[in-house]
């Protein structure tokens, strides 16, 4: 190893790998190793500015819709089980699925599904905000520690994501509670806490429109942000810490790795 290699600091080094026996020995310093990811040929992280946005955003939306279509029935059942009083409507997970399908048809498991898909935009805004804040801090501020930049960017991304997601989630959950009909017993019921006109039964569009109108007229804008503070306290620190430790572990494991 040359004297130039010995003078390189971890921040100055990008690693190219040379195989020797069962290990990979790395050297060859070149500038800029802002982000790290381990691969056989070297250490490079694919960041948002490196990607083809025409492919990334549509595929992100498609993957989000696919995953949501699989998990949504479970989210709907979870919401109804949590909001019922004791066991007045459903006795458990299987009983809830059985009664919903029997009384409302298979489509009953997807009440509010279409409006919940707007959360895909929240997911895309999350990563866009993270990349923007991280880049801004690197280029426009004296903050040199990339781990702190990731911490701040992760928290900001979660704030933007939750600001977009919570109103959609509130309306979606109200839609999930429609159509209980005969399933509601006299001993207890799943309550929506707002008065919704009977027009909601005519179509999904009118149902969503009626719920949005009822929320706004009865509780104002605040009605769309119930649980917002709790969501921020739950997800923002988690997001910030996730990106912080992502950078920490990338840096830690960038130096020694195995085949």
JODA-V96258 format. One record per pair of residues at least 12 apart in sequence whose C-alpha atoms are under 6 Angstrom apart, sorted by sequence separation. I is the first residue (numbers start at 1). GAP is how many residues later the second one is. D is the distance in whole Angstrom. If there is no record, write none. Layout:
I|GAP|D  I|GAP|D
This chain:
15|12|5  14|15|5  134|15|6  13|16|4  14|16|5  13|17|5  12|19|5  14|19|6  134|19|5  133|20|5  130|23|5  130|24|6  17|25|6  16|26|5  15|27|6  130|27|5  15|28|6  129|28|5  126|31|5  126|35|5  73|36|5  122|39|5  122|42|6  122|43|6  119|46|6  116|56|6  167|57|5  167|58|6  61|59|6  112|60|5  112|63|5  111|64|6  112|64|6  111|65|5  158|78|5  155|81|5  155|84|6  154|85|5  155|85|4  154|86|4  151|89|5  154|89|6  151|92|6  150|93|6  151|93|5  89|94|6  150|94|6  89|95|6  147|97|5  76|100|6  88|100|5  147|100|6  85|103|5  84|105|6  84|106|4  83|107|6  36|214|6  24|234|6  23|235|5
